[in-house]
């Protein structure tokens, strides 16, 4: 290959920087978007009042004698 056919070094570096920026930015955007979606899909406090109070092991003591 002659020098005229090889891409310049700064063009190669610029392409790598652009690809890295798009990859990192895309990942950050996806995390932000799915975080917002998860925030919106949480049940509100008004909806959680319908939950049965005695359900589950939430109030069980980890010490066997206090059950």
C-alpha angles and dihedrals in degrees: 000000000000125000091257093060097047117087115245117260094240091054091054092048091047091052091050092049092049093049092047091048092050092047095049093041092048092050091048092048092049091051091048093047095049090045090056091046091051090049091053094048095055114111112251124237090257091058094046093061089077091066115111108252098216097049122119133359097295094115097037115117117236089220110085095217094058097057 
